[in-house]
Amino acid sequence: MNAELSFSATLGQGELLQRIWEIYDAISKLKSLKPSVEVNKLFSRLVLLCIPPNPIDCNSLTGDAQEMRSKLIRLCGKAEGLLENHFAAILGSHGIPLDHLSLFPYYDNYVKLSHLEHRILAQHLVEDPRYVAFIGSGPLPLTSIVLAKDYLRASVFHNYDIDPTANSLASRLVVQGTDLSKRMEFYTSDILQVTHALRDYDVVFLAALVGMDQEEKRCVIEHLAQFMAPGAILMLRSANGARGFLYPIVDLAALPGFDVLSVFHPDDEVVNSVVIARRRFDTCGEILLSNKCFDIASFSSLKHGALVEEITIEKQAF
């Protein structure tokens, strides 16, 4: 795998795009995206192509290439959901599902990402949050589970997903009578229909696949800005470089109502970037623009480095 990653890192943007097209064509012809040898092989090849650092700007793609990227992200999202459904059912068949989380093949990645997100969050909070919302928690809410059991041991987690089947599978993972069952709740809701309840949360996580394109993402973020409490933290998952073929990229200029605090770009197998923003207290009609300067931070306990994009803020009236 390391050899494949090294090879992918040497690809020029034109060759990278051509190879991604080839994999997209193969994926789009599959009869099913449920976990199988062929499905796993194609998506593994895609991830290996997209993980190495590459200066490609996915949002600047035009025409057929941008349309392909949009369709590929949706295919990735569907495959990811089916994979999580599959393993949520397997885990739910065990007496104590949380003792078997490592059966999920990407569990270690979630552990690393949750550790990173907690470290980022801790830099901007005086104390642990009382209430946390995770929007788009899915059938396998590993971020909520890892944060609740390993880091935020007194926080209450409310998990929102629009799919009742996903919530049914997820709720079976938290065995009644345990500490987590008292601190984790699941709600089947379209987040755009959730209004004043959002003011209760100190921290809101927005899953990468909630809002599959820029317009959908913008609508969700504007809704959160309208109803989240001033001073509350919003954690968004984004993507950087070629990883933007796997997940949507958050437009930092399209976060009205929020002050962007920092952006973190992992450079290892953790695919998602992390954006942390604070719901603005200010309501006088100002939009925040950002100047970016870059630094490298080493997360030694994660055994990986992360490119940290620190944000300095300027105010500009609109």
N, C-alpha and C positions, 0 to 999 in steps of 0.2 A: 504494500500500500504506500509506503514512504517513497518508493521509486516512482509510482504513478503520480503522487503529489508533486514530486520534483519535476517530472516531465511536464505536468500541467502548468507549473509555474513558469516554464520557459516559452509557453505558447504566446504568439502575438495576438492582438485583439481580433484580427480577421480570422485567423485559424481557430481561435477559441470560439468565436461566434459560429463558424461553420460546424464545429464538432457539437456544439449545443443544438444547432438546428437538426443534425443527424439524430441525436438522442431524442429530441422533441418529436421528430417524425415517427420514430420507433414507438415511443410512449403513446402517442396519439392513435396508433393503430392497434393497441392492446384491446382485447375484448373486455378485460376487467382490470381494475387497479387494486384489487384485493391482494394481500401478501402472497407472493409465489416466488419461485426461483427466478423467473424472467423479470417480474416486476422489481424484485430486490436488486437484481443485477443492473438493470437500466438506471434506477434511481441512485444506486451506489456510484455508477460511472458519472452521473450528472454531478453529484456532490463533490466527487474527487476533482472534477474539472473546475468547479466554482469556488472551492475553498482557498486555493493559493491566492496571494495578493495579486491584483491585476488593476491597472488604472482605468479600465473601461467604465464609462459613465452610462449605466443602464437607462437612466431617465432621459438621456439625450438621444436614445435610439429612435429612429423614425420608421414610418411605413410598416412594411411586413415584419421587420425585425421587432418592433415594439409590440405589434399584435401577437407575434409568436411568444414573446416574453410574457405578455399578459395571460395568454392561454396556458403557458407552461406553469406559471405560478398557481393557477387554478387547478391544474392537474396535480401539482405537488401537494396542494392543500387537500384535495380529495383523497390522494393516496395516503397522506399522513393521517387523515381522519380514519380511514379504513384500517390502517396499521394499529392505531390506538384503540379502536373498537375491538380488534382481534385480541390484543394483549390485555385490555381491560376485562374482557370476558374470561380469559385464562386466569388472571389474578383474582377475579371475583369468585372463582371456583375453589380457592383455598380458604381454609378456616380463618386465617389471619392474613389477608392480602398484603398488608404493608410489610410483612416479613419476606415477601418474595418479589419486591419491586425490581430487583436486579435481573429478573427474567426479561424485562423489556430491553431490547438491544441497545437503546440509546439512553439508558438510565444515567450512566456516568456523565453524559453531556449535560443532562438536566441538573445533576448535582453541581457540576462546575458552573453552569449558568446561574443557578440559584445562589451559589456562594458569591459569585461576582456581583449579582444584583443586590444582595444583602450588604456587601461592602460599600457599594455605591450609595445605597439608601442610608446607611449609617452615617455617611459623611454629611448628610443634609437633614438629619433628624436629631433633636435633643434627646428624645426617648423613643422607645419602641411604640409603633402605632397600636391603637386600641382596636380599630376596625380596618380591615383590608378587603378590597374588592378585586377579584380577578375576572375580567371580561373576556369571554371566549375560552373558558376553562376546559371544555371538551370532555371526552370519556375517560381520559387519563390525566387528571389535574396534578401532574408531578411537581410543578413549581409551588403550588399552594401547599402540597403535602410536605415537600422538603423544607420549605420556609417555616411551616407551622411546627414540624417536629424537631428541627435542628437549630433554628435561629430565633424565630419570633414565637416563643413558647407560651406567651400569655395573650397573643393577639387572636381575634376572631376573624375568620376568613369567610367571606360570602362569594361563592362562585356562580357566575352567570353564564349560561349558554342558551342559545335559541333552540337547540335540539333536545327534546325530552328524552330521547333514547340515550344520548350522551350523558345527561344528568343521572339517568337511572343506573347506568353502568358505573359512573363515577361514585355515586353515593354508596354503592355496595363495597367499595374499597375501604371505607371508613366504618369499621365494625362498631355497632352500638355499644355504649358503655365505656368506651375507651376515651382517653383525653381528647383525641382529635375529633371524635364524634360530637363532643360538646362545643368544639370551636370551629367546626366547618359546616357550612350550610350550602345548599344548592338550589338555585332559582332558574326556572325555565322562562326566559324573558328575552325579547328583543331589547337591547340596551337603549335604543332610541325611544322606547316606551317607559323607561325607568327615569324618573325625574327627581323629586325631592329626596328620595332615599339616598341619592348620590352624595348628599351633603353630610351624611353620617361617616363617610370614610376618610381616614387620615391619608391612606395610600390607595391608589387605583392602578392596577396593572392592566395594560391593554395588549392582548395576544397579537402576535405578528399577522395572523390571518383574519383578524377582524377588520374589514375594510380591505378588499383585495386589489383596489386600485386607488389612485390619488383622490378621486372624487368621493368614493365611499369612505376612505379614511378621513378625509376632511369633514364629512358630515358627522361622523362619530366624535371626532375631536371637538368640533364646535358644540355638539350636544353636551359633552363632558364639561367644557368651559362654561356653559350656561348654568349647569346644575351642581358641579363640584364645589365644595367649600373653599373660600379664599384661603390660601396658604397650604392647601392639601397638595400632596405629591402625585404626579402622574408618571408612571414608568411605562415607556413604549418600547416595543421590540421592532427593530429595523434591520437593515442589511447594508453591506458596503461592497463596492466593486462588483465582481462577477457573482457574488452571493445574492445580488439583486435579481438573478434569474430564478432563485428559489423562494424568495420572500419579497413583499413590497418594501420599498424604501420610503421612510418617513421624510417628508419635505419639512425641513426645519423652519422655512419661511412661512409655513402654513399651520402655525400653532397659535392662533389668536386666543388671547386670554391667558396664555401661559408664558412664564419666563423659562427659557431653556437654560439649565444649569450645567450639564455636561453630556457628552456623547462618548461612548466607549466602543471601540471596534476590536473584539478579540481577533487574534491572528492564528488560532489553533482550530481544532475540530468543532469548537462551539461556533455555530454558524451565525447566530443573531447578534447584531449590534444592540446596544442598550442606550436609550435616550431618557434622561431624567429631567423633568420640568416641574415647576411649581405654579399652581393656580394663582394668578395675580390678584393682589389686594386692590390694585389700582383699577378703577372703572371709568377713567376720564377720557377714554378714546385714544389711547396710545398703543402702538404696536411695537414690539421689540424685534430689532434686527440683530444679527450676530456677526461678530468678527471672530474668526477661528484661528487658533494657534495650536500647534501639535506638540505632543510630548509622548515619550514612551514610559509606561509604568509596568513594572514586573510584578505579577501576582505569584510569588514564589510558592505559596501554599497550594495554588492551583496547578503548579508546574507548567504554567504557560505565561506568555507575555500578552499584553493588550495595548493596542494603539489607543491612546486617550486623546480625544479631541476636546480640549477645554474651551468653553464658550465665554467670551466677554461680551457684555451687553451694551448696546446703545439704544436710546429711546428716539423714536421718530413719530411725529403725529401723522395720522392718516385722515 
